Amino acid sequence: MSSGEKKVIGFVGLGLMGNPMAKNILKNGYPLYVWNRTPSKAEEHVKLGAKVANSPKELAEKSDVIICMLATPAATEDVVFGRNGLQGNGILDGFSSGKILIDMSTNLPSVVKRIAEAVRKKGGEFVDAPVIGSVKPATEGTLTILAAGKKEVVDNVKPILETMGKKIWYVGETGSGCAMKLTMNLHLHIVTGAFAESITFGAKAGLDPALIVEILNNSIFKTYISETKGKKVVDGDWTAAFTLELAAKDTRLAVELAREVGAVVPLGSLVEQLYNTAIANGMKNLDYCALAAMYERLSNVKVAKASPL
């Protein structure tokens, strides 16, 4: 590849977030290979000019920079190391010196450090760069990206990250991106739990849920959740920008990291259980603000105009 050519990108994981992120890479003129366990999810990208790799190995062989956007740490390790049906066909099986692997998934620092070590043994470089934002900013290319690893490597891939995000934070050494993402998620989901509990409490006390949201959003108590999810909850709009199942997973990872480092997170642990309760009640594919609908059931009170089930 000459200095004037754009790097060839390989993108693994075309889910709710990965789908628009990969499209934005294409829109910015980068040659793109894609791979997904469900091949049909790549059809839109092919129409935009992407090529489909037959395996993560082939994708890695044909790409300069490989990006993973997968749902769980286990899925990331399967694809990178070639496990669970991908034996001999993982990213590292097609990896060689000079390539860069970027994990943009929500992951554990211990997992990405293990991956980074394996990548560097192959002569490559690794960046963990999880994102803040849901489907809308992913589609608009305005995600916030928390990048970690060697500063010079992050600087090298910054133009690629900027196709997907409006703000690229450098947060430190390998694993720091994941730790920062889980810190942000822990805060988000504790606030989500607080909002769900408060609006249900107010409704049970005889207050109009719409008025509760209006006053919250016109006072010092306004939060991202009350602003972006309050009306959705009142309207009973459970369309997922980010599913409750994924929110539960992210909260579980934060609690798991807390155990690893010896942090005390009683509120996070409680919210994890609240999400699990909602999942057990059939809400896993709804937006995570449906936690309020689970509170409705527990308190036997009407908050939303429409039931989720």
C-alpha positions as CSV (number, residue, x, y, z in Angstrom):
1,M,0.0,0.0,0.0
2,S,1.5,3.4,-1.0
3,S,1.5,6.3,1.4
4,G,-1.3,8.0,-0.6
5,E,-3.7,5.1,-0.4
6,K,-6.3,4.7,2.3
7,K,-5.8,1.7,4.6
8,V,-8.0,-1.4,3.9
9,I,-10.4,-1.9,6.8
10,G,-11.9,-5.2,7.9
11,F,-15.0,-5.0,10.0
12,V,-16.3,-7.8,12.1
13,G,-19.8,-7.6,13.7
14,L,-22.7,-6.0,11.8
15,G,-25.2,-5.8,14.6
16,L,-27.3,-2.8,15.7
17,M,-24.2,-0.7,16.2
18,G,-21.7,-2.3,13.8
19,N,-24.0,-2.0,10.8
20,P,-24.1,1.8,10.7
21,M,-20.5,2.1,11.9
22,A,-19.2,0.0,8.9
23,K,-21.4,2.1,6.5
24,N,-19.8,5.3,7.7
25,I,-16.3,3.8,7.0
26,L,-17.4,3.1,3.5
27,K,-19.0,6.5,3.1
28,N,-15.6,8.0,3.9
29,G,-13.9,6.2,1.1
30,Y,-12.1,3.4,2.8
31,P,-11.9,0.0,1.1
32,L,-13.8,-2.4,3.4
33,Y,-14.1,-6.1,4.0
34,V,-16.9,-7.3,6.3
35,W,-17.6,-10.6,8.1
36,N,-20.6,-11.5,10.2
37,R,-21.8,-14.9,11.5
38,T,-25.2,-14.1,9.7
39,P,-24.0,-13.4,6.1
40,S,-27.2,-11.7,5.1
41,K,-26.4,-8.8,7.3
42,A,-23.6,-7.8,4.9
43,E,-25.9,-7.4,1.9
44,E,-26.4,-3.6,2.5
45,H,-22.7,-3.1,2.8
46,V,-22.0,-5.0,-0.5
47,K,-24.4,-2.6,-2.3
48,L,-22.3,0.3,-0.9
49,G,-19.0,-1.3,-2.2
50,A,-17.8,-3.6,0.6
51,K,-16.5,-7.0,0.0
52,V,-17.5,-10.0,2.1
53,A,-14.8,-12.2,3.6
54,N,-15.5,-15.9,4.1
55,S,-14.0,-16.0,7.5
56,P,-12.3,-13.7,10.1
57,K,-9.0,-15.2,9.0
58,E,-9.6,-14.1,5.4
59,L,-10.7,-10.7,6.5
60,A,-7.5,-10.2,8.5
61,E,-5.3,-11.4,5.6
62,K,-6.9,-8.8,3.3
63,S,-7.0,-5.9,5.7
64,D,-4.5,-3.4,7.2
65,V,-6.8,-2.5,10.1
66,I,-9.3,-4.9,11.6
67,I,-12.2,-3.6,13.7
68,C,-14.4,-5.8,16.0
69,M,-17.8,-4.7,17.2
70,L,-19.2,-7.7,18.9
71,A,-21.9,-8.3,21.6
72,T,-19.9,-10.0,24.3
73,P,-16.3,-10.6,25.5
74,A,-16.8,-14.3,24.7
75,A,-17.9,-13.5,21.1
76,T,-14.8,-11.3,20.7
77,E,-12.4,-14.0,21.9
78,D,-14.1,-16.6,19.7
79,V,-13.6,-14.5,16.6
80,V,-10.1,-13.3,17.5
81,F,-8.7,-16.6,18.7
82,G,-10.7,-18.9,16.4
83,R,-13.0,-20.8,18.8
84,N,-16.5,-22.3,18.8
85,G,-16.7,-23.2,15.1
86,L,-14.0,-20.9,14.0
87,Q,-11.0,-23.1,14.7
88,G,-8.2,-22.1,12.4
89,N,-10.2,-19.3,11.0
90,G,-9.9,-16.6,13.7
91,I,-8.5,-13.1,13.1
92,L,-5.1,-14.1,14.6
93,D,-4.9,-17.0,12.1
94,G,-4.8,-14.4,9.3
95,F,-2.8,-11.8,11.2
96,S,0.7,-10.6,10.3
97,S,3.3,-8.0,11.2
98,G,2.2,-4.4,10.8
99,K,-1.5,-4.9,11.1
100,I,-3.7,-3.2,13.7
101,L,-6.6,-4.7,15.6
102,I,-9.2,-2.3,17.1
103,D,-11.8,-3.7,19.5
104,M,-14.7,-1.3,19.7
105,S,-16.9,-3.7,21.7
106,T,-17.8,-3.1,25.3
107,N,-15.3,-5.5,26.9
108,L,-13.4,-6.3,30.0
109,P,-9.9,-4.9,30.4
110,S,-8.5,-8.3,31.3
111,V,-9.9,-9.7,28.0
112,V,-8.5,-6.9,25.8
113,K,-5.1,-7.1,27.5
114,R,-5.0,-10.9,26.6
115,I,-5.9,-10.1,23.0
116,A,-3.3,-7.3,22.8
117,E,-0.6,-9.6,24.0
118,A,-1.4,-12.1,21.4
119,V,-1.6,-9.4,18.7
120,R,1.8,-8.0,19.6
121,K,3.4,-11.5,19.5
122,K,2.3,-11.5,15.9
123,G,4.1,-8.2,15.3
124,G,0.9,-6.1,15.2
125,E,-0.7,-3.4,17.3
126,F,-3.9,-3.2,19.4
127,V,-6.3,-0.5,20.4
128,D,-9.3,-0.8,22.6
129,A,-11.8,1.8,21.5
130,P,-15.3,1.3,22.9
131,V,-18.0,3.8,22.1
132,I,-20.5,5.9,23.9
133,G,-23.8,6.3,22.0
134,S,-26.6,4.2,20.6
135,V,-27.9,3.6,17.1
136,K,-28.7,7.2,16.2
137,P,-25.2,8.6,16.8
138,A,-23.7,5.4,15.2
139,T,-25.8,6.2,12.1
140,E,-24.8,9.8,12.1
141,G,-21.1,9.2,12.8
142,T,-21.2,11.2,16.0
143,L,-20.3,8.5,18.6
144,T,-17.9,9.3,21.4
145,I,-14.9,7.0,21.2
146,L,-12.7,6.0,24.2
147,A,-9.4,4.9,22.7
148,A,-6.6,3.3,24.6
149,G,-3.2,1.7,23.8
150,K,0.1,3.2,22.5
151,K,-0.5,6.9,21.9
152,E,1.2,6.7,18.5
153,V,-0.9,3.8,17.4
154,V,-4.1,5.6,18.4
155,D,-3.0,8.7,16.5
156,N,-2.3,6.5,13.5
157,V,-5.9,5.1,13.4
158,K,-7.6,8.4,14.5
159,P,-8.7,9.3,10.9
160,I,-10.5,5.9,10.8
161,L,-12.1,6.4,14.2
162,E,-13.3,9.9,13.1
163,T,-15.4,8.3,10.4
164,M,-17.5,6.9,13.2
165,G,-17.2,9.4,16.0
166,K,-17.2,13.2,16.6
167,K,-15.0,13.0,19.7
168,I,-12.0,10.7,20.1
169,W,-10.7,10.6,23.7
170,Y,-7.3,9.1,24.4
171,V,-7.7,7.6,27.8
172,G,-4.4,5.7,28.5
173,E,-2.8,2.3,28.2
174,T,-4.4,-0.9,26.9
175,G,-7.6,-1.7,28.8
176,S,-8.2,1.9,29.9
177,G,-10.8,2.3,27.1
178,C,-12.8,-0.6,28.4
179,A,-12.5,0.5,32.0
180,M,-13.7,4.0,31.1
181,K,-16.6,2.6,29.1
182,L,-17.7,0.5,32.0
183,T,-17.4,3.5,34.3
184,M,-19.7,5.5,32.0
185,N,-22.1,2.6,31.7
186,L,-22.3,2.0,35.4
187,H,-23.3,5.7,35.9
188,L,-25.9,5.5,33.0
189,H,-27.6,2.4,34.3
190,I,-27.7,3.5,37.9
191,V,-29.4,6.7,36.7
192,T,-31.8,4.7,34.6
193,G,-32.8,2.7,37.7
194,A,-33.2,5.8,39.7
195,F,-35.5,7.3,37.0
196,A,-37.6,4.2,36.7
197,E,-38.1,4.0,40.4
198,S,-38.8,7.6,40.9
199,I,-41.4,8.0,38.1
200,T,-43.2,4.8,39.3
201,F,-43.1,6.0,42.9
202,G,-44.7,9.3,41.9
203,A,-47.4,7.6,39.8
204,K,-48.2,5.4,42.8
205,A,-48.5,8.6,44.9
206,G,-51.2,9.8,42.4
207,L,-49.0,12.1,40.2
208,D,-49.3,12.4,36.4
209,P,-46.1,10.7,35.0
210,A,-46.0,13.2,32.1
211,L,-45.9,16.1,34.6
212,I,-43.2,14.3,36.6
213,V,-41.0,14.2,33.4
214,E,-41.8,17.8,32.5
215,I,-40.8,19.1,35.9
216,L,-37.6,16.9,36.0
217,N,-36.5,18.3,32.7
218,N,-37.1,21.9,33.8
219,S,-35.2,21.7,37.0
220,I,-31.8,20.9,38.4
221,F,-32.8,17.2,38.5
222,K,-32.7,16.9,34.7
223,T,-30.6,14.0,33.4
224,Y,-29.8,12.4,30.0
225,I,-32.3,9.7,30.9
226,S,-35.1,12.0,31.9
227,E,-34.5,14.0,28.7
228,T,-34.1,11.2,26.2
229,K,-36.2,8.4,27.8
230,G,-38.8,10.2,29.9
231,K,-41.3,10.8,27.0
232,K,-40.6,7.3,25.6
233,V,-41.6,5.8,29.0
234,V,-44.7,7.9,29.3
235,D,-45.7,7.1,25.7
236,G,-45.0,3.4,26.2
237,D,-42.5,3.6,23.2
238,W,-40.2,0.6,23.9
239,T,-38.5,0.7,20.5
240,A,-34.9,-0.3,21.2
241,A,-32.1,2.2,20.5
242,F,-30.1,-0.1,22.9
243,T,-31.8,-3.3,24.1
244,L,-32.4,-4.1,27.7
245,E,-30.5,-7.3,27.3
246,L,-27.4,-5.4,26.2
247,A,-27.8,-3.0,29.1
248,A,-27.9,-5.9,31.5
249,K,-24.8,-7.3,29.9
250,D,-22.9,-4.0,30.2
251,T,-24.0,-3.6,33.8
252,R,-22.9,-7.2,34.5
253,L,-19.4,-6.4,33.1
254,A,-19.1,-3.4,35.3
255,V,-20.0,-5.4,38.3
256,E,-17.5,-8.1,37.2
257,L,-14.7,-5.5,36.8
258,A,-15.6,-4.1,40.3
259,R,-15.0,-7.6,41.7
260,E,-11.7,-7.9,39.9
261,V,-10.4,-4.5,41.2
262,G,-12.0,-4.6,44.6
263,A,-14.5,-1.7,44.1
264,V,-17.7,-1.5,46.0
265,V,-20.7,-1.1,43.7
266,P,-23.9,-2.0,45.6
267,L,-26.1,0.2,43.4
268,G,-24.7,-1.3,40.2
269,S,-25.3,-4.8,41.6
270,L,-28.9,-3.9,42.3
271,V,-29.5,-2.5,38.8
272,E,-28.0,-5.6,37.3
273,Q,-30.6,-7.7,39.2
274,L,-33.4,-5.3,38.2
275,Y,-32.4,-5.7,34.5
276,N,-32.3,-9.5,35.0
277,T,-35.8,-9.4,36.5
278,A,-37.0,-7.5,33.4
279,I,-35.4,-10.0,31.1
280,A,-37.1,-12.8,33.0
281,N,-40.4,-11.0,32.3
282,G,-39.8,-11.1,28.6
283,M,-38.4,-7.6,28.0
284,K,-34.9,-8.4,26.8
285,N,-35.4,-7.0,23.2
286,L,-37.1,-3.7,24.3
287,D,-35.2,-0.5,24.9
288,Y,-33.5,-0.4,28.3
289,C,-35.9,2.3,29.5
290,A,-38.4,-0.5,29.7
291,L,-36.9,-1.0,33.2
292,A,-39.7,1.4,34.1
293,A,-42.3,-1.1,32.8
294,M,-40.9,-3.7,35.1
295,Y,-41.3,-1.3,38.0
296,E,-44.9,-0.8,36.9
297,R,-45.6,-4.5,37.5
298,L,-43.8,-4.6,40.8
299,S,-45.7,-1.5,42.1
300,N,-49.0,-2.4,40.4
301,V,-49.4,1.1,38.9
302,K,-49.9,2.6,35.5
303,V,-47.1,4.8,34.2
304,A,-46.9,4.2,30.4
305,K,-49.7,4.6,27.9
306,A,-48.9,1.2,26.4
307,S,-47.7,-2.1,28.0
308,P,-44.5,-3.6,26.6
309,L,-46.1,-7.1,26.3
